[in-house]
Structure formats: structure tokens, C-alpha cells
Amino acid sequence: MSATTSTSTRAVVTELLRRIGSGDADAIAELYADEVDWRLDWPDAEHGRAATPWIRHRSTGAEAADHFRAIAEHHVPEQVATQIERVLVDGEDAVVLGEIRQTARATGRAYRARFALHLTIQDGRVTRHHVYEDSLAVAQAFA
């Protein structure tokens, strides 16, 4: 992969993180391709999905806005923080490492969860969104 590809990937990831920070779900969704390989590292049959409806696999860019709206709906907005520790880029692929700090609206419980987000950028849009996070911390906050 060329340095130009990596530079373009980094620019899209930087913009995606900025938009996620702004909380505008429709603006975030604009950066996703029509078809997206969206996966979450989460036990399929555990931890009561009703309390965490944003945690599910998706397949289209249109579903991205719903994902970010659901996260906002189920957390206390004044008690949300994300620390990005590193963004690693290799061609079309990027990995974002960090920690989220949120408070579950339903229970009032605060939690911290380390995460890795693997993104693939093609033609300026996200085509892969794989999240690996501390699902136990999230589940316990909503239990």
C-alpha cells in the first residue's frame, strides 16, 4: 500500500472520530459505505440485549446512524468521555485504541471499557467496523 493510501485512511479516521465526538449521528453515518462489515466482539446470547440494543451486528451504512443514536439514548450525555490513545494505520486499515467512560442512563452506573476499533477505509468511506471492547463492564453497568 502506498503512503497516499495510509494518509487518506488516517484523514477519514480522524474525521470519523471528530464526528463521533460531536454526536451528530447523521453526519457520522455519512462516512460509512452502503455495505459495511460491522461486527462487535460480544457474547451472542448473554447480557440481556434489551438493555444494550446498539450492541449488534450491522451490514449497511444506513444502520450506522441508528447505532450512534441508540448509544446516546442509553447513556447520560454529561458523563461521557472517550480517550483515544493511539491510531495505527496500515494502508486501508486502521486500529483505534482507547478507553470509553460512560454512565448507563437506566441504572446510573458508571463504567470504563477499553476498546480496539478496527476500521477499513475504501474510497473515502468506512467498509469495516469491528469493535473489541470490555463487554463485561458494559453489561454490568446495565444489569
Disulfide bonds with the S-S distance in Angstrom:
none
